[in-house]
Amino acid sequence: MNKFWNVALLLCAVLVTACTTPESWELKSKDNNVRFVLENKITDGVTDLTYSVYYKDTIAIERSLLGLIMDSLEYGKNAKFVSAAPVKDIVEAYQLKSGKQIKTIDDCREQVFTFSSSEGNNFDLIVRVYNNGIAFRYGLSGLDKELHTIQAEHTEFAVPVNGKAWIHPYDWNERKKPSYEQYCSNAIEIRSECEHGRGWAFPMLFQTNGLWMMITEAHLDGTYPATHIDNSGINGAYKIRFPELDEPIVPDAVEPVSKLSWYTPWRAVIVGNDLNTIFQNQMVSHLNPPSVIEDESWIKAGRSCWSWWYKGATVLDYKEQLKYVDLSVEMGWEYILIDAGWQRMANGGTMEDVVKYAQPKGVGVWLWYHSGAGRENDTVAARRIMSDPELRRAEMKRISEIGVKGIKVDFFDSDKQRIIQLYPAILKDAADNHLLVDLHGATLPRGFERTYPNMMTTEAIRGAETLGRQQRCDKAAEHNATVPFTRNVVGSMDYTPVTFSNKIRQGVEAIRQTTVAHQLALAVVFESGFQCFADRAEAYLSLPEQPKQFLKEVSAAWDESCLLAGYPSDYAVIARRSGDVWFIGGISGKAEKREIEFTLPAACKGKSFTMITDGKDKDCFDYMPIKDTDGKIKIKLLPNGGFAGIIR
């Protein structure tokens, strides 16, 4: 009899255990190095949905809150587990038209977890785990046709505090028009608060627990604003923050609004043992939908000249623009950019005449436009041309038919949802008219280049156009040695580099503090599918033969990129491959003489080449022949120096 009751009790215990709702789940990467741990446990009487991230059993993200508030209802707190879909392996090979590695593979595992809110509304957490990171987003389903509002997103990132952070403050300037042009706050304490009180911008770079990690956002489809970060999470954890209400371009509320079904942007965490893992990562592209352009044969990355940087009035001068067309012909560059004011061009011809002159020479013309953001009701049609769908399509059709190849669209100036909706609208209409696009004065890249490969680059950087002020020149070297590890990781960067001249602003000359070799190296260190070289024509034409040849040959789209050596804000040595040819660029961010040591890619060992280096002063080049190298290189640099080379 006792045996019977023992068996019965054991069976009951098994049944109870089997029926108990699970409280935690784990999704591992294919190589088992990355683990995403999801928990739905009661703490102090409240059930919180949380996650944590591990890399090789080292904690990368501590237990962090998940969830959101939609229509004033909680989706995450006191939620009940419904189901976990089978794990799905994703392997998608695709090809970009520009970027750090044009042939790439989205290779990860995905699992969808469904929960029910206290009111019985189901919602999903979609999780992807890569060998070098994780990503997740929320899915909200429903059959009604009503508009819904997300009042808050609870998502936190509890980064372990024993380390350092490199983060750009959210760009809150005197105009209150964020365009991601703030200097990075370098090597600060993790979970430090931003001084201006408006939070931090993506991407955020960390060195913590012996790991390197980046946190950013991916995939904006117009149903959500671009977000940034503050420290309002538990114990100062980083937390998602919507745009600032007083961004003045449009008077809209900042909360996202959409019909169902609705998917939020991806929250992405890249993690690994070394900086090269961060540098090479393409997760932001992977998390976006495939290309919507069937025939991509017309999309060509390339290099361009640009007269505006040295003297803005040149865009009004037809004969000056012909000079820059001839510069592109001489240098073998594919394009010329004519900036704001081209509609008033005089002195013998118009923009259309420049296009006619450039076409038979194989040079494509790009034109500048204002985005029209906030100007939708402007009585002057030219001011709203890019924000008015009818006017935009008509103008794109007109310029495409005369042979214009691309457009630079400027001054978006807000991360609110209505402005975010303008990006895919412009990119789609441009694609329909075979126009390439440079998004300037814009939000941070979040992966548009996969869905719309005609998007060649985005500014979202304090670039060379600000070097008309001496304090900007003084900070340039450190800034240049920082952004390859932060801003440029997440997408092409329209810095407009390689400026040897001193820029003159309002009659005052700002003196360049970087060496000419440092400037030359930026053609490799900075990646951009539309690489716009900003200096005056005479500066390039008067270069010594080897630096000039380097700029003639350097590519704007890469088969492979890797970080050979470096540390954020200190120095960077980068190698990029186009076909069988490697281009090397190295820069120092320090105003002191130094020697840098690094190892070349394995394919370069045993080869001979010449490295273009610093000369006797910052305005001179020198040359360092390297014979049958074993791959290990040492180079001496001047303060704020650099070097560049081609290895065949």
N, C-alpha and C positions, 0 to 999 in steps of 0.2 A: 504493500500500500504506500509506504514512504517513497519507494522508487517511482511509483506512478505520479505522486505529487511533485517530486523533484523534476521529472521530465516535463510535467505540465507547466510548472513555474518557469523552467528554462525556455520552453516554447513561447510563453507569454512575453518573456523578456526580449526574445528575438523579434517577435512581431512588433512590440512597442518601438524597438530600435529601428526596425525597417520603416515604420510609419513616421518616425520623427523627421521633421523638416530639416534639411541640412542648413548649417549656419556659415559654412565657409567652402570656398571652391578655389581651385588652383589651375592656372593655365600656363604651360611651359613652352619655351621656344623649341625649335626643332633640334637644336644642339644641347638643350637642357640647361643652358647657362642663365637664361632670363626666366624669372617666375613672376607672374601676376597673381596676387592673392586677394580674393574678394571675400568680404565678410559681411554678414547681416546679423549682428548680435545686439543684445540688450545691454545698455550701459546706463546706470542711474535711472532705470525705469523707461528709457527711450531706446527703441531699436534704430540703430544707425547703420546705413549702408556705407562701407568703407573699403579702401583698397590699400595695398602696399606692393612695393616692387623690390625684387632681389636680383642681384647679379652674382652668380657663383656663390650663393649663400651670404653675400654681403648686402646689408640693407641699403638700398638706393633711395627709396621713398618710404618714409615711415607711415604708419596707419593714418590715412587721410580721408576726409569726408567726401562723399559723393551725393548727388541729388540736385533737385531744382524745385522751384515753385512755379507752377503754371496755373493761371486763372485763380490765383490765391490758394491753391491746394498744393500740399506737399507731395512730391514724388521722390521718395528716398527715406524720409523719416517714417518709422513704424511701417515700413513696407513688408509685404509677405512674399516669400519666394514662390514662384509659379512653375518655372521650368528652366532647364539648361539644354540648349540645342546641342547636337553632336558637334564635336570639334571638326572644323573644316580646314584643310590645307589649301593655301593659296600659293600658286606659282604662276606669275604673269610676267612674261618677257615683253618689253616694249621699247620703243626708240623715241627719244626726244630730238628736237631740232637744235638745241643748244644746251649748255650746262656743263657740269664738271665731269659727267660720264654719260654720253648720249645713248649708249646701249645699256640697259639696266634691267633688273628683275625685281619685281615685288614678290618676296618670298617670306611667308609668315603663316601663323595659325590664327584662326578666328573662331570665337565662340560667342553666342548670343545668350544672355541671361535675361529672363523675363520675370518681372516682379509686379505686384499689385499694390496700389496705394491704399491708404485707409478707406478711401471712398470706393474702392473696387475698380479703379482704372488701371489697366495694364500699361507698363512701359518697359522698354528694353535697355540694357546696357550692352553695347556691342564692343567686344574686346579683341584686339589683335596683338599678338606677341611675336616679335622678331628676334633674331639672334643678337641684335644690338639695341633692343628697346621694346617699348610697348606703346599702344595707342588705344583710346576708347572714346566713345561718344554715346549720346542718349538717342533713343528712338521712341517717338510718341505717335501712337496710331489712333485711328478713329474714323468713323464714317460720316460725321457731320460736315457741313460745308462752312462752318463758322470760322471767324478769325480767333485765334487763341494768343495769349500773351504770356511770356515767361518773365515773371517779375524779378527772379533772382536765380543764379546758378551757384550751388553750394560747393562746386568742385574745388578741392584744395590740393596743394602739393607740399607735404611736410618733409622738406629736404633736411637731412641730418645736419646739425649746425657745426660740426667739427671740420671746417674747411673754409673755402673761399668762393666768392661769387664774382662774375663779370656780367653786369646787366646794364642796359641802356635805360635811363629814365624814360617814362612815357613823355613824349615830346610836347610839353606844356609851355609854350612860349608866350611872348607878350601879345601875340595875335590870337591865342587860344585856338590855333589851327594845327593840330598834330600832323607831322609828316615824317616822323621817325628820323630826326636829324640831330639827336643829342649825342654828346660824347658818352662813351661807356664809363660806368663807375667800376674801376678795376680793382680786383682782389679785395673786395669788401667783405665784411662778415655776413655769413648766410643769415637770412631773415632780417637784414637791416631794412629799415623803412626809408622810402624815398623822401628827400627833403621837401619837395614842393607839394607833397600830400596828394598827388594824383596817381601815384603808383608807378609800376615798372612796365616796360615794353617787352614783348617777346622778340627774339629768343633769349632765354636765360641760361648762362653757362655756369657750371659748378665743378669744383674739385672737392670731393667729400668722401670720407671712408676709403681712400685710396682709389676712387673711381673718378672718371670724368663723365659728366652728364649734361645734357641740354634739354630744356623744356620749351615747347613751342605749340603753335596752333596750325591746323591744316584744314583746307577745303571750306571755302566760303561760297555758297551758292545763291546768296541774296536773301535767304530766309533768316539770317542772323547778322548782327553787327560783328565787326572785328572786335575782339576783346583784348584786354591787357590784364595786369596783375596788381593786387595790393597785398598788404600783410594783415588782413582782417580775419584770417583763419585762426583756428585754435592754436594758442601759444605762438602767435605771429607767423603761422604758416602762410605760404603764398595762396591767394584765392582769386578766382576769376572775377574780373571787374568789367562792367559794360562801359561804353564810351562816356565821356563827360557830358553832362546835361548842357553845359554852357559852351560847347563847341558850336560856334555861331553860324556855320555855313547853312544849316537847315535848323529850324526851331523844333524839330521832332523830339519825341521822347526817346530814351535810350534803350528801352526794353524791346527785345525781339518780338515780332508779331508774324504769325503764319497760320495757314490752314494745315490740317492734318492730311496725310501722314507727314511727320516732321522729324528731321534729323539735325542734331546740333553739329557744329564743327568738331573735328577730332582734337583731342588733347593728346599730345605726343611727347614721349620721354625717350631720348636717345641715351644709351649708357654703354660704357666699356672701360677697359683698362687704360687706354691711351687716347691722346688727342686726335690721332689719325682716324679713329673710329668715329668721332664727331665730325671731323673735317670731310670725310668721304661720304657720309650718310646722305641718302636720298629719300628718307621716309616721307618728307613733306610732299614730294611728287607722288610717291606710291599711294598715298591716302586720298588722292584726287581721282575723279572718273577718267576713263580713257579719252583719247582725242575724239572730238566730234567733227574733225575735218577729214573728209575722205581722201582728197588729193592734196598731199602736203609737198608736192614737188617744187612749188614756187617759194617755199619758206627757206630762206637762206640766212644763216647767221653771218655776221660780217663786222668789219671795222669801218669806222667813219671819221672824217674830219668835221670840224665845227668852228666857225669863225667867231661866235658870240662871246666865248670865254675871255678872249684877250681884248676885244673891242666890240661891244654890243651893236654899235651903229652899222657895222659891216653887213648886217642882214638886210639893210635897206639899199645896198649898193650892188647892182647887177654885175658890174665888172669885178668887184671883190669876190663875189660868189663863183664866178668863172675861174678865178685864181685858185679857189679851194677845190673846185672840180679837177683842175689840173694837178693839184697836190695829190688827190686820191689816185689819179692815173699814175703819177710818178711813183707813189708808194705801193701801188697794187691793192689799195683799199677798195672795198665794195661800195661804199656809200658816202654821201655828204648830208649833213643835217643843217637845215635852214631854220633858225629859231624865230621867236616872236617878232612880228613886224613885217614878215615877208610879203604880206598883202600890199604894203606901201613901197615895195621895191621900185627903184628908179635908176637913173644913170645909164640909160641905154637899153633896158630890158626889164622883163617881169619874171616872176617865178616860173611861169610856163616856158619862157625862153631859156631859163637855166636848165629845165628838164630836157628840152630839145637839144641843148648843147651837150648835156651829160650822157644821154642815152646811147649815141653811137660810140662813146668812149667806154661804155661798160660800167658806168657809175650810176647807182640808184639814188634818188633824192628822197629825203625824209623831211616832213614839215611839222612845225610846232602848232599845237592847238590848246586853248583853255578847255578844261573838262566841262565847263558850264555848270559845275556843281553849285547849287544855290542860286543859279541864274535862270531857272526854268521859265520864269515869267518876264525876263528882261525884254524890253521893247526893241532892243537892238539885236537882230537875229544872229549876228556874228558872235555875240557873247554867249549865246546858249546853244551853239550849233552842235556840240557834242552831247548835250543832255536832252535835246529834243530829237526823238527817234526819227521823225520824218526828215528834218533838216540834216541830221547826221548821216543817214543813208544816202541822201541826195549828194551831199558833199563828198562822201567816200566814193561814190560811184563816179563823180566828176573827176576827182584827182587821180583815181585809179585808171580811168580811161586815157588820161594824158600821160600816164607813165610813172606817177609817183609810187614809190615802193613802201613807204612806211610813215607812221605818224607818232609824234611824241606828244602825249596828252598830259597836261600839267594841272596842278592846283586842285586836287580832290579835297584835301584839307579837313577831312573828318572821317571817323570810323563808324558813324551812325549807319543804320541799316539801309536807308534810302541811298546813301552814297555808295555803299558796298554793292548795291544792285546795279550801279552804273558800270562797274568793271566788266562783268560778263556780257552786258549789253553792248558795250563798245567793242570788246574782243570778238564777239560773234559777228557783228556787222562788218568789222574790219576783215575778218576771215572771208566773209561772203564776197568781199571786194578785193581779195588778194592783197591786203595791206598788213604789213608787220607793225608791231606796237611796242612802244617804250612808255611805261607808266611812270610819270614823274610827279613829284609832290604828292606821293601816293602812300597807301598803307603798306605794311610789311608783306613780302611774298608769302603766300600760303598755298602755292602749288598750281596756280592757273596754267603754268607752262605745259602741264600734261594734257589738260582738257583742251586748251587753246594754244597749240604750239607756235602760233604766230606771235605770241607774247614773248619778246626776246629779252626783256630786262625790265627792272623796276628801280627807281631811285631809292627811297627810304634809307638814306645815308647822308651824313654830312660830307659832301664830296668836294671836288676841286673848285666848284663855283664859289665856295665860301672863302677861298684863299686870297681874297682881296683885302683881308684884315690881318694885321701882323700877328695878333694873338692866335689866329687860326693857323698861320704858317708855323708858329712856335710849337703848336701841339700836333702838327701833322704827322710827324714820324711815329709817335706813340699811338696815335689814332690808327694810322695805316697798319701798324703791327698788331692791332687788336681785332679789327673787323674781319680778317680772314677766319677767326675763331668764333665770331658771333654772327653778325649780320649776313655775311656772304655764304655761310653754311646753308641757309634756308632758301637761297635762290639767287639768280643773277643780279648783279649790283651795278647800277649806272652811276659810278663815281666820276666818270669822265677824267681818267687818269693821264699820266705821262705829260706833265707840264713842266718844261724847263725854264720858262720865262717867269719874271716877277709880274704878278697881276697888279694892275693899276685900278683903283676904285676911287671915284670922285677926286681924281687928280693926285692921289697919294699912292705911292708904290709900296707894296708889301713884299718883303724880301724872303725868298724861298730858303728854308733851313735844311731841307733834305738835299742829298747829293744828286747829281744827274744820274748816277748809276742806280740809286734808289728809285728815282722816277722811272727809269727804263724798266726796272724789274716789275713795276706795278702792272705792266701789260700781261704778266703771267700770274702774279700774286692775286690780283683781283679778277674774278670771273664774271663775264657779261656777254650774252649772246649778241648784243649790239654794243661793241666796244668803241666808245666815242672818244677819240683822242682830241683833247681840248685846246692844245696850244696853237699859236699862230703858224701860218704856213712856213715862214722864214725859219722858225725854230727847228722844224723837222728837216727842211731842205738843207740846212747848214750843218747837220750832224756829221760827225766822222763816219766813215764808210761802214764800220762794223755795227755801231748802234743803229744806223739807218737801215742796214740790211736786216737786223733783228726785228725792227718794226715792220719791215716789208713782209717778213715771213711768219710772224707770230699769228696764231689762230684765234678765232672767237668761239669755237666749239671744240669740245675735247672728248677723246676716246677714253682717257684715264687721267685722274688727278690724285696726287698723294702729298701728304705733309711729310717732308723729310726731316725736319727739325723745327723747334720753335716753342714759344710759350707766350700766352696772351699778353699783349702790350710790351713785350720784350723784343722778340724777333720772330721771323717766319721765313722758312725756306720751303718752297713749293715746287714740285715737278708736275708738268702736265704733258700729256702725249697726244699728238695729232698724227694719225697713221703710224709710221715707224719713227717719227721724229719727236724727241723729247725737248721741251723748253724748261729751263730752270730759272727761277726768280727768287732772290733772297733780299730781305730788308731788315734793318735794325731800327728799333723804336727808341734807342737810347742816344743821348747827345754825348757820347764818349767813344773813344777808339776801342776796338775790340777785335777778337778773332773768333770766327764761327766755324765749327766743325760739324760735318754731316756725312751721310752715306748716300750715294746716288742709287736710283733704282737698279735692280739686278741687270736689266737689259743694257745698261750704260757701261757696265764694267768692261775694261779692256779697250775702250774707245778713246780717241784723242779729239780734243776740241779746245776752243779758246773761251775763257770766261771773261766777260766784260766787267771790270771792277772799278772801284774808286781810284781816281788819280791823285795828284798832289794836293788838290783842294776840292771843295764841293762842286766846282764848276768844270771839272776835268774828268775824263775817263782814263782808265789804264786797261791793260790786257794781260791775262794770265794764261799762257799756254799750258795745257794739261795733256801729257802723253801717256797712252796705254794705262789709264787709271785703274787702280784696284777697287775703285768705288768710294774710297774715303777721301774727303776733300777738306782742306783748311783754307780759309780766306780771311785776310785782314781787312777790316772796314774802318772808314772814317766815322766820326760822329754822325748819326742819322744816315748811315751809308747803305750801300746795296750792291748787288751784282746780278748778272743775267747771262745766260748762255744757251746755245743750241747744240744738241748732241744727236748725231745722225747714226 
